[in-house]
Amino acid sequence: MFKSKSFRFRWINAQCFEFQLNNSKTLLTDPCYSCKESFGKKCPPGFTTQDLEGCDYLFVNHSHGDHVANLQEVYDRFHPTVIAPSPICFELAKEHEFVLTDIYPVDYNQTYYFDGFILETFHGQHHRYDATYQNIAEKFKGKYPGSRDLNALGSIFNMNFILTTDQGFRVAFIGGNDDGMLQRMAGTKKPNIVLRNKMASSAVKEGVAEAFADWVNKADIQLLVPMHYETWLTEDPVFAKKVFSDMNNMLESSHAVARAACIERTKWYTVNITIEED
Ligand SMILES: [Fe+2]
Protein backbone atom coordinates (compact mmCIF):
# COMPACT_ATOMS: atom_id res chain seq x y z
CA MET A 1 0.00 0.00 0.00
CA PHE A 2 1.13 3.54 -0.75
CA LYS A 3 -0.13 6.29 1.51
CA SER A 4 0.21 10.07 1.57
CA LYS A 5 -1.23 12.28 4.27
CA SER A 6 -3.59 15.09 3.25
CA PHE A 7 -4.22 16.59 6.72
CA ARG A 8 -5.15 15.74 10.32
CA PHE A 9 -8.37 17.01 11.81
CA ARG A 10 -10.93 16.56 14.51
CA TRP A 11 -14.51 17.60 15.10
CA ILE A 12 -14.76 19.11 18.57
CA ASN A 13 -18.37 20.30 18.76
CA ALA A 14 -21.06 22.18 16.79
CA GLN A 15 -19.12 23.67 13.82
CA CYS A 16 -15.79 23.65 15.64
CA PHE A 17 -13.05 21.73 13.83
CA GLU A 18 -9.32 21.73 14.46
CA PHE A 19 -7.11 21.16 11.38
CA GLN A 20 -3.39 20.42 11.23
CA LEU A 21 -2.00 20.96 7.76
CA ASN A 22 1.08 19.28 6.31
CA ASN A 23 3.17 22.44 6.73
CA SER A 24 2.26 22.32 10.47
CA LYS A 25 -0.08 25.34 10.32
CA THR A 26 -3.27 24.95 12.31
CA LEU A 27 -6.80 26.21 11.67
CA LEU A 28 -9.74 26.26 14.07
CA THR A 29 -13.36 26.97 13.06
CA ASP A 30 -16.29 28.36 15.12
CA PRO A 31 -14.86 27.84 18.62
CA CYS A 32 -17.61 26.61 20.94
CA TYR A 33 -16.96 23.60 23.17
CA SER A 34 -17.78 24.86 26.66
CA CYS A 35 -20.12 27.51 28.08
CA LYS A 36 -22.20 28.01 31.19
CA GLU A 37 -25.43 28.60 29.28
CA SER A 38 -27.70 25.59 28.56
CA PHE A 39 -25.81 24.84 25.34
CA GLY A 40 -22.93 23.79 27.62
CA LYS A 41 -24.81 20.55 28.38
CA LYS A 42 -24.45 19.55 24.72
CA CYS A 43 -20.70 20.15 24.63
CA PRO A 44 -18.12 17.36 24.93
CA PRO A 45 -17.66 16.85 28.68
CA GLY A 46 -14.52 18.39 30.14
CA PHE A 47 -13.07 19.79 26.90
CA THR A 48 -11.34 23.15 27.40
CA THR A 49 -9.14 25.56 25.47
CA GLN A 50 -6.13 23.86 27.10
CA ASP A 51 -6.99 20.71 25.10
CA LEU A 52 -6.51 22.47 21.75
CA GLU A 53 -3.19 21.71 20.06
CA GLY A 54 -2.80 24.92 18.07
CA CYS A 55 -4.51 27.78 16.27
CA ASP A 56 -2.65 29.89 13.74
CA TYR A 57 -5.89 30.79 11.97
CA LEU A 58 -9.37 31.02 13.40
CA PHE A 59 -12.36 31.09 11.06
CA VAL A 60 -15.80 32.36 12.10
CA ASN A 61 -18.68 31.12 9.91
CA HIS A 62 -21.21 33.25 11.81
CA SER A 63 -21.40 34.96 15.18
CA HIS A 64 -24.16 33.16 17.08
CA GLY A 65 -23.08 32.30 20.62
CA ASP A 66 -22.75 28.58 19.82
CA HIS A 67 -20.05 29.49 17.27
CA VAL A 68 -17.98 32.05 19.16
CA ALA A 69 -18.41 31.12 22.85
CA ASN A 70 -14.72 30.33 23.35
CA LEU A 71 -13.29 32.82 20.86
CA GLN A 72 -11.63 35.08 23.44
CA GLU A 73 -10.00 32.14 25.27
CA VAL A 74 -8.58 30.77 22.01
CA TYR A 75 -7.31 34.21 21.05
CA ASP A 76 -5.68 34.73 24.44
CA ARG A 77 -3.87 31.40 24.23
CA PHE A 78 -2.75 31.35 20.56
CA HIS A 79 -3.16 34.92 19.17
CA PRO A 80 -4.42 33.62 15.81
CA THR A 81 -5.40 35.58 12.73
CA VAL A 82 -9.19 35.85 13.12
CA ILE A 83 -10.82 35.36 9.70
CA ALA A 84 -14.47 36.47 9.60
CA PRO A 85 -17.09 37.94 7.24
CA SER A 86 -16.46 41.69 6.90
CA PRO A 87 -19.87 42.82 8.25
CA ILE A 88 -19.34 41.15 11.64
CA CYS A 89 -15.69 42.14 12.19
CA PHE A 90 -16.28 45.47 13.95
CA GLU A 91 -18.79 43.92 16.35
CA LEU A 92 -16.35 41.06 17.04
CA ALA A 93 -13.72 43.69 17.83
CA LYS A 94 -16.04 45.54 20.20
CA GLU A 95 -17.07 42.38 22.06
CA HIS A 96 -13.58 40.87 22.35
CA GLU A 97 -10.14 42.08 23.21
CA PHE A 98 -8.23 41.49 19.97
CA VAL A 99 -5.30 43.35 18.50
CA LEU A 100 -7.25 44.94 15.66
CA THR A 101 -4.70 44.02 12.99
CA ASP A 102 -5.18 40.33 13.92
CA ILE A 103 -8.69 40.58 12.44
CA TYR A 104 -8.79 39.52 8.78
CA PRO A 105 -12.12 40.51 7.17
CA VAL A 106 -13.19 38.41 4.20
CA ASP A 107 -15.92 38.93 1.62
CA TYR A 108 -18.04 36.65 -0.55
CA ASN A 109 -16.70 35.07 -3.76
CA GLN A 110 -13.10 35.91 -3.03
CA THR A 111 -9.85 33.97 -2.88
CA TYR A 112 -7.31 34.48 -0.09
CA TYR A 113 -3.81 33.05 0.14
CA PHE A 114 -2.54 31.89 3.54
CA ASP A 115 0.50 29.92 4.63
CA GLY A 116 -0.60 26.29 4.07
CA PHE A 117 -3.94 26.82 2.30
CA ILE A 118 -5.98 28.86 -0.15
CA LEU A 119 -9.37 30.03 1.08
CA GLU A 120 -12.34 30.52 -1.27
CA THR A 121 -15.32 32.22 0.37
CA PHE A 122 -19.03 31.94 -0.43
CA HIS A 123 -22.32 33.40 0.68
CA GLY A 124 -23.91 31.41 3.48
CA GLN A 125 -27.45 31.36 4.83
CA HIS A 126 -28.54 30.28 8.29
CA HIS A 127 -31.30 27.72 8.74
CA ARG A 128 -34.54 29.55 9.48
CA TYR A 129 -34.61 30.82 13.05
CA ASP A 130 -37.60 32.89 14.13
CA ALA A 131 -35.91 35.76 15.93
CA THR A 132 -36.06 39.49 15.25
CA TYR A 133 -33.47 42.06 16.26
CA GLN A 134 -35.94 43.14 18.95
CA ASN A 135 -36.39 39.72 20.54
CA ILE A 136 -33.16 37.85 19.79
CA ALA A 137 -31.56 38.71 23.15
CA GLU A 138 -34.60 37.27 24.93
CA LYS A 139 -34.66 34.16 22.70
CA PHE A 140 -30.96 33.41 23.23
CA LYS A 141 -30.91 34.30 26.94
CA GLY A 142 -29.64 31.40 29.01
CA LYS A 143 -29.22 29.31 25.84
CA TYR A 144 -26.14 30.82 24.18
CA PRO A 145 -23.58 33.40 25.27
CA GLY A 146 -22.84 36.62 23.37
CA SER A 147 -24.25 40.09 22.92
CA ARG A 148 -27.53 40.96 21.25
CA ASP A 149 -25.72 42.53 18.30
CA LEU A 150 -23.34 39.62 17.68
CA ASN A 151 -26.18 37.11 17.86
CA ALA A 152 -28.34 39.22 15.53
CA LEU A 153 -25.48 39.55 13.02
CA GLY A 154 -25.06 35.76 13.19
CA SER A 155 -28.56 35.28 11.81
CA ILE A 156 -27.84 37.62 8.88
CA PHE A 157 -24.22 37.02 7.81
CA ASN A 158 -22.92 33.48 7.27
CA MET A 159 -19.93 32.41 5.20
CA ASN A 160 -19.09 29.03 3.68
CA PHE A 161 -15.66 28.20 2.35
CA ILE A 162 -13.52 25.79 0.39
CA LEU A 163 -9.99 25.34 1.60
CA THR A 164 -7.34 24.00 -0.77
CA THR A 165 -4.18 22.63 0.85
CA ASP A 166 -0.69 23.14 -0.55
CA GLN A 167 -1.00 19.69 -2.15
CA GLY A 168 -4.34 20.54 -3.78
CA PHE A 169 -6.67 18.62 -1.46
CA ARG A 170 -10.01 20.45 -1.24
CA VAL A 171 -12.20 20.67 1.86
CA ALA A 172 -15.62 22.38 1.79
CA PHE A 173 -17.20 23.75 4.97
CA ILE A 174 -20.95 24.39 4.75
CA GLY A 175 -23.01 25.66 7.68
CA GLY A 176 -26.77 26.21 7.32
CA ASN A 177 -28.58 25.96 3.99
CA ASP A 178 -27.06 24.79 0.71
CA ASP A 179 -27.42 28.33 -0.65
CA GLY A 180 -26.02 27.53 -4.11
CA MET A 181 -23.09 25.40 -2.91
CA LEU A 182 -24.13 22.46 -5.14
CA GLN A 183 -23.66 24.67 -8.19
CA ARG A 184 -20.49 26.25 -6.85
CA MET A 185 -18.94 22.84 -6.20
CA ALA A 186 -19.77 21.41 -9.62
CA GLY A 187 -17.23 20.12 -12.11
CA THR A 188 -13.61 21.05 -11.54
CA LYS A 189 -14.59 23.04 -8.44
CA LYS A 190 -15.53 19.86 -6.57
CA PRO A 191 -14.03 19.34 -3.11
CA ASN A 192 -12.64 15.97 -1.98
CA ILE A 193 -14.41 16.10 1.33
CA VAL A 194 -17.35 18.14 2.66
CA LEU A 195 -17.96 19.15 6.27
CA ARG A 196 -21.67 19.91 6.35
CA ASN A 197 -24.25 21.04 8.87
CA LYS A 198 -27.59 19.22 8.90
CA MET A 199 -30.11 20.10 6.18
CA ALA A 200 -32.39 21.84 8.73
CA SER A 201 -32.37 22.67 12.43
CA SER A 202 -31.97 19.93 15.07
CA ALA A 203 -35.70 20.24 15.82
CA VAL A 204 -36.52 18.75 12.40
CA LYS A 205 -36.36 14.97 12.77
CA GLU A 206 -38.57 13.84 9.88
CA GLY A 207 -36.96 12.69 6.61
CA VAL A 208 -33.46 13.67 7.78
CA ALA A 209 -31.57 10.73 6.25
CA GLU A 210 -33.48 11.07 2.94
CA ALA A 211 -32.81 14.82 2.63
CA PHE A 212 -29.14 14.47 3.50
CA ALA A 213 -28.65 11.48 1.15
CA ASP A 214 -30.42 13.40 -1.63
CA TRP A 215 -28.07 16.39 -1.20
CA VAL A 216 -24.99 14.13 -1.17
CA ASN A 217 -26.23 12.32 -4.29
CA LYS A 218 -26.61 15.65 -6.09
CA ALA A 219 -23.18 16.81 -4.89
CA ASP A 220 -21.63 13.47 -6.03
CA ILE A 221 -18.73 13.82 -3.62
CA GLN A 222 -16.58 11.15 -1.97
CA LEU A 223 -16.85 11.86 1.74
CA LEU A 224 -19.22 13.83 3.92
CA VAL A 225 -18.43 14.63 7.53
CA PRO A 226 -21.69 15.72 9.19
CA MET A 227 -21.44 18.37 11.91
CA HIS A 228 -23.52 20.40 14.41
CA TYR A 229 -25.72 17.47 15.48
CA GLU A 230 -24.61 17.53 19.13
CA THR A 231 -28.26 18.04 20.17
CA TRP A 232 -29.10 14.60 18.75
CA LEU A 233 -25.93 13.05 20.16
CA THR A 234 -26.72 14.20 23.68
CA GLU A 235 -30.52 14.05 23.70
CA ASP A 236 -31.27 11.18 21.32
CA PRO A 237 -28.09 9.23 20.46
CA VAL A 238 -30.07 6.31 19.01
CA PHE A 239 -31.66 8.69 16.49
CA ALA A 240 -28.26 10.22 15.65
CA LYS A 241 -26.78 6.81 14.90
CA LYS A 242 -29.80 5.70 12.87
CA VAL A 243 -29.88 8.84 10.70
CA PHE A 244 -26.37 8.30 9.39
CA SER A 245 -26.57 4.51 9.06
CA ASP A 246 -29.85 4.93 7.12
CA MET A 247 -28.18 7.60 5.03
CA ASN A 248 -25.22 5.35 4.18
CA ASN A 249 -27.60 2.52 3.26
CA MET A 250 -29.47 4.91 0.92
CA LEU A 251 -26.21 6.07 -0.66
CA GLU A 252 -25.11 2.48 -1.18
CA SER A 253 -28.38 1.42 -2.77
CA SER A 254 -28.35 4.43 -5.11
CA HIS A 255 -24.78 3.45 -6.14
CA ALA A 256 -23.37 6.75 -4.89
CA VAL A 257 -19.62 6.89 -4.33
CA ALA A 258 -20.07 9.06 -1.24
CA ARG A 259 -20.32 7.92 2.36
CA ALA A 260 -21.08 9.84 5.54
CA ALA A 261 -18.15 9.59 7.95
CA CYS A 262 -19.51 10.14 11.45
CA ILE A 263 -16.39 10.90 13.38
CA GLU A 264 -16.32 10.97 17.16
CA ARG A 265 -16.09 14.38 18.82
CA THR A 266 -12.61 15.44 20.06
CA LYS A 267 -10.84 12.39 18.51
CA TRP A 268 -8.10 13.05 15.95
CA TYR A 269 -8.37 11.58 12.45
CA THR A 270 -6.04 11.63 9.45
CA VAL A 271 -7.23 12.02 5.88
CA ASN A 272 -4.95 10.14 3.50
CA ILE A 273 -4.80 9.35 -0.17
CA THR A 274 -3.92 5.68 -0.51
CA ILE A 275 -3.22 3.23 -3.29
CA GLU A 276 -3.98 -0.31 -2.21
CA GLU A 277 -3.61 -3.55 -4.05
CA ASP A 278 -7.02 -5.06 -4.83
FE1 LIG B 1 -26.34 29.70 14.32
Residues whose N, C-alpha, C, O or C-beta is under 5 A from the ligand:
A	BS01	LIG	H64
